[in-house]
Amino acid sequence: MNFAEIKALDEQYVLQTYGRNQLAIDHGKGATLWDTEGKEYVDFTSGIGVCSLGYANEKWAKAIYDQAMKLGHISNLFYTEPYAVLASKLVPASGMAGVFFSNSGAEANEGMIKLARKYSYDKYGQGRATVITLKNSFHGRTITTLKATGQDHFHEFFFPFTEGFRYADANDMDSLLSVAGDDVCAVMMEPIQGEGGVNPLNKDYVQAVAKLCAERDWLLLIDEVQTGMGRTGTLFAFQQFDIQPDVVTFAKGIAGGLPFGGFLANEKCKGVLTAGNHGSTFGGNPMAAAAANVVMDTLTPAFLQEVAEKGQYLRDGIAALNSLYVSGVRGMGLMIGVGVQGMTHKELKDKLMAAGLLTLTAGKDTLRLLPPLVITKEEMDKGLAIMKEVMA
Ligand SMILES: *Cc1c(COP(=O)(O)O)cnc(C)c1O
């Protein structure tokens, strides 16, 4: 089918909830994609930070195929090997004590919030269920995670929302203290606010929040749905802030393109959720777990070091464009935000797309780059050359 035919079907039959780019992607290899009309693109999106091993990765595809031919799915009422093996890799590598598997980021965050509320309920009883989140955050699209998201425009239409969230300004301890009260059980934050505009939190601030949480027995909940799984040059971004969360979520990149997510809990929180408290039909699906095992095995210290170096290379390359359209470059590893001025971020994204480079937007004025972690120097140079051509 060509683009026009696919688009016609979509418009007739699909709920139109996405502001889609005007192309249909057909296939890819590494960090290069082709649309249905045969046009080639350098990919700085990875889906949205999902396809960490790029497209058509052979190890990844083979692991999924082999697992599908062996056992494609079975319920969580049984043990399976890919699941247990994945847990045995993730838990020590993150310094946590146990893991729960779900299918998506929002669901992982919901589970983390449930855990925090039950921790507090078990220890202190009712009335201590408020979670403080940060303004400009993004935590997901369910009724609860929308309310956890600290942006007013997400709190429309779908009333009544889940109660028990208050919002503090990022990087501002006074703001956090001003919304703190006896009813608080946790603070939840992204180390780098992703959808909000690729805004890294200050290390001092994150450490001060961690200290306050420890003092007041609030749980420190870290949302690493976007920043986790090697994206920033370490397995989790929190490892670069020298803190240890009570609970941390992951999703997007974990299975390299299959739907997967979950949360890791520390020793203190390991026993909070028990049989019957929480679950998921698809969570930890054997094929998704097999794919995630390939991702985990790829994220060696040497590979992660390369992610950090590639990120620096791209950020330096963008800064060296000296483009009038760039107000600044931010980020860690291969999670990069480019401040856009002189046109809107969407205009810039569309111009780059027409010239053969796929990018994302974030916040009000940020171009967001989340290339596959396996992107080559040649692919990065191609992308930078397109940026130069469009943004000079
Ligand atoms: C994408 C994202 C989510 C939501 O993940 P879904 O898989 O879309 O539910 C939550 N938190 C952060 C930080 C994200 O980037």
The ligand as a Gaussian input file, in Angstrom:
#p B3LYP/6-31G(d) Opt

LIG

0 1
 C        6.540000       7.937000      27.973000
 C        6.553000       8.220000      29.415000
 C        5.567000       7.720000      30.275000
 C        4.367000       6.944000      29.756000
 O        4.729000       5.747000      29.150000
 P        3.661000       4.914000      28.282000
 O        4.412000       3.667000      27.920000
 O        3.310000       5.764000      27.106000
 O        2.501000       4.661000      29.142000
 C        5.694000       7.947000      31.624000
 N        6.735000       8.642000      32.113000
 C        7.695000       9.132000      31.326000
 C        8.842000       9.878000      31.931000
 C        7.637000       8.962000      29.944000
 O        8.582000       9.480000      29.160000

